[in-house]
Amino acid sequence: MSWDKHLDNKYGVHGTSTRSEFEMKAQTFIIGELMKKEREKANLTTAEVAEKTGTKKSYISRIENGRADIQLSTLYRLIEQGLNRKLELTI
């Protein structure tokens, strides 16, 4: 069975509410993993990133674990100010 077919069976086809919710959670997880990887590459702790960006360590941890909804402005601040990286989004 293909991956797409598996997702269709488990979460419904593209456009359904269940599938959209799954895809949103998957993207949230991916963003958290990327942020964690870049933080570790920069040799920073979650506390250091939080201090640089005026957030809390627990919030950084929730983002990295895919358990926090994040605004775009906050994402830019965390990546560009906290991690000293450049964030580019493509649609």
Backbone bond lengths (Angstrom), bond angles and torsions (degrees), N, CA, C in turn:
res aa  C-N    CA-C-N  psi(-1)  N-CA   C-N-CA  omega(-1)  CA-C   N-CA-C  phi
1 M - - - 1.444 - - 1.532 108.45 -
2 S 1.318 117.07 136.83 1.462 121.19 179.24 1.527 109.83 -73.67
3 W 1.327 116.02 160.13 1.459 121.77 178.62 1.531 110.12 -61.15
4 D 1.325 117.13 -44.20 1.464 120.56 179.45 1.527 111.31 -59.97
5 K 1.309 116.63 -42.52 1.469 120.91 179.59 1.530 110.13 -65.22
6 H 1.315 116.04 -40.31 1.466 120.47 177.45 1.535 110.17 -59.73
7 L 1.343 116.82 -46.82 1.466 120.65 178.90 1.521 111.30 -63.15
8 D 1.339 116.77 -40.67 1.468 120.82 177.08 1.524 110.65 -58.58
9 N 1.331 116.62 -44.50 1.461 121.21 -178.64 1.529 111.93 -67.57
10 K 1.326 116.32 -40.75 1.461 120.13 -174.58 1.531 113.09 -82.74
11 Y 1.353 117.26 -40.26 1.468 121.05 -172.51 1.520 114.11 -118.08
12 G 1.311 117.92 -1.70 1.459 121.11 -177.96 1.524 110.72 92.12
13 V 1.304 115.73 167.55 1.466 120.92 -178.04 1.526 110.06 -75.67
14 H 1.338 116.19 163.65 1.461 121.89 177.67 1.521 109.61 -52.85
15 G 1.327 115.41 137.04 1.457 120.46 178.05 1.518 114.14 100.11
16 T 1.335 117.28 -18.81 1.464 118.81 177.36 1.524 108.98 -78.19
17 S 1.315 116.48 156.05 1.463 119.91 -177.99 1.533 111.74 -63.64
18 T 1.333 116.90 -38.61 1.458 120.04 179.95 1.523 111.20 -64.40
19 R 1.314 116.84 -43.30 1.470 121.07 179.72 1.524 110.95 -67.02
20 S 1.330 116.68 -41.97 1.465 120.46 179.10 1.516 111.20 -62.16
21 E 1.319 117.15 -40.87 1.464 121.08 177.96 1.531 110.49 -63.80
22 F 1.338 116.98 -44.17 1.464 120.71 177.59 1.527 110.88 -59.41
23 E 1.330 116.96 -46.64 1.468 121.00 -177.96 1.524 111.42 -64.53
24 M 1.324 117.61 -37.29 1.454 120.77 177.65 1.533 110.40 -64.49
25 K 1.331 116.36 -44.92 1.470 120.24 178.69 1.521 110.98 -64.34
26 A 1.317 117.39 -37.49 1.464 120.72 178.77 1.528 110.53 -64.36
27 Q 1.321 117.32 -42.60 1.467 120.60 178.86 1.529 110.94 -66.52
28 T 1.310 117.40 -37.73 1.464 121.43 176.95 1.523 110.01 -61.68
29 F 1.319 116.67 -42.36 1.466 121.74 177.96 1.525 110.55 -63.04
30 I 1.323 117.21 -44.33 1.463 121.54 -178.91 1.523 110.72 -62.84
31 I 1.320 117.68 -44.51 1.466 121.03 178.51 1.532 109.83 -59.96
32 G 1.317 117.05 -43.81 1.466 120.86 178.28 1.512 112.32 -61.06
33 E 1.320 116.98 -43.02 1.464 120.75 179.26 1.531 111.22 -64.82
34 L 1.323 116.36 -41.92 1.469 119.87 178.38 1.521 111.16 -63.92
35 M 1.326 115.72 -41.89 1.455 119.28 179.46 1.531 111.09 -64.54
36 K 1.309 117.04 -42.76 1.464 120.92 178.68 1.527 110.62 -61.71
37 K 1.314 116.76 -44.29 1.471 121.30 179.47 1.528 110.78 -59.86
38 E 1.324 116.94 -44.88 1.466 120.71 -179.57 1.527 111.51 -69.17
39 R 1.325 117.11 -36.20 1.465 120.41 176.66 1.515 110.85 -63.24
40 E 1.320 116.18 -44.86 1.459 120.30 178.90 1.523 111.32 -66.04
41 K 1.328 117.04 -38.25 1.460 121.38 177.39 1.534 110.94 -61.98
42 A 1.335 116.16 -34.45 1.461 121.71 179.50 1.534 111.62 -83.55
43 N 1.329 117.33 1.58 1.468 122.92 -179.08 1.528 112.47 56.43
44 L 1.327 115.57 44.12 1.455 121.51 178.93 1.522 109.60 -115.21
45 T 1.324 115.79 149.08 1.457 120.75 174.11 1.531 108.43 -91.15
46 T 1.316 115.79 166.75 1.465 118.77 175.89 1.524 110.17 -62.38
47 A 1.325 117.35 -34.96 1.466 121.09 178.54 1.527 111.09 -64.52
48 E 1.310 117.70 -39.98 1.466 121.26 179.36 1.525 111.42 -66.36
49 V 1.318 117.35 -42.13 1.466 120.68 177.73 1.526 109.72 -64.67
50 A 1.315 116.31 -42.14 1.464 120.60 178.79 1.526 110.71 -60.88
51 E 1.313 116.97 -44.24 1.465 120.58 -179.76 1.528 111.23 -63.87
52 K 1.326 117.30 -42.11 1.469 121.37 -179.18 1.527 112.59 -65.98
53 T 1.329 116.80 -24.66 1.463 120.24 -172.97 1.528 113.66 -114.80
54 G 1.325 117.27 2.74 1.458 119.99 178.51 1.513 114.29 70.51
55 T 1.323 116.42 29.67 1.465 120.68 177.04 1.521 108.51 -116.70
56 K 1.308 116.30 -172.38 1.465 120.97 179.36 1.521 110.13 -106.58
57 K 1.319 114.69 149.57 1.458 121.28 177.73 1.532 110.97 -56.11
58 S 1.321 116.87 -41.12 1.467 120.46 -178.77 1.533 111.30 -63.97
59 Y 1.341 116.69 -33.33 1.468 120.27 177.93 1.527 110.39 -68.15
60 I 1.322 117.02 -42.97 1.467 120.96 177.65 1.531 109.30 -60.29
61 S 1.313 116.34 -43.78 1.463 121.02 179.22 1.531 111.43 -61.82
62 R 1.339 117.22 -43.02 1.467 120.24 178.81 1.523 111.15 -63.29
63 I 1.326 117.36 -39.70 1.469 120.55 177.30 1.522 109.64 -62.00
64 E 1.326 116.40 -48.19 1.467 120.41 -177.59 1.522 112.50 -64.46
65 N 1.318 116.88 -24.58 1.462 120.91 178.48 1.516 112.97 -95.51
66 G 1.343 116.51 7.69 1.461 120.85 177.32 1.506 114.30 70.31
67 R 1.335 117.21 23.79 1.459 120.81 -176.77 1.522 113.28 -112.27
68 A 1.332 117.72 14.01 1.465 119.75 -179.35 1.519 109.87 -131.08
69 D 1.314 114.62 137.40 1.450 120.54 172.43 1.523 106.22 -82.67
70 I 1.303 117.52 135.12 1.454 120.47 -173.02 1.524 110.25 -128.46
71 Q 1.331 115.74 135.63 1.450 120.23 176.50 1.530 108.90 -78.27
72 L 1.315 115.19 152.85 1.457 120.60 -179.65 1.524 111.53 -59.62
73 S 1.312 117.57 -41.30 1.476 120.59 179.57 1.527 111.12 -62.54
74 T 1.326 116.86 -37.26 1.460 120.83 177.86 1.520 110.42 -69.26
75 L 1.313 116.72 -40.54 1.459 120.44 178.18 1.528 110.85 -59.72
76 Y 1.332 116.87 -45.90 1.462 120.38 177.19 1.523 111.10 -58.88
77 R 1.333 116.70 -46.09 1.465 120.20 -179.19 1.524 111.34 -61.59
78 L 1.329 116.79 -43.20 1.463 119.91 -179.26 1.524 111.82 -65.09
79 I 1.312 116.46 -43.65 1.469 120.22 -177.48 1.520 111.50 -73.94
80 E 1.314 116.96 -48.02 1.467 119.69 -172.88 1.526 112.97 -82.05
81 Q 1.317 118.72 -41.15 1.460 120.50 179.77 1.528 111.69 -88.84
82 G 1.310 115.15 -44.33 1.461 119.24 -176.22 1.507 114.04 -73.52
83 L 1.331 116.36 -40.86 1.468 120.43 -176.05 1.522 113.01 -107.65
84 N 1.327 116.82 -4.65 1.466 121.82 -178.44 1.529 111.72 55.18
85 R 1.325 115.03 42.82 1.459 122.35 177.50 1.514 108.38 -118.93
86 K 1.318 116.78 165.81 1.464 123.01 178.24 1.522 108.17 -101.69
87 L 1.330 116.83 129.87 1.457 121.53 178.75 1.519 109.17 -106.36
88 E 1.322 116.03 126.51 1.463 121.73 176.07 1.512 108.11 -127.24
89 L 1.320 116.71 131.50 1.453 122.13 177.97 1.518 109.38 -112.14
90 T 1.316 115.79 139.80 1.447 121.35 177.63 1.514 108.79 -123.54
91 I 1.315 115.08 133.82 1.472 119.69 177.69 1.502 108.67 -117.32
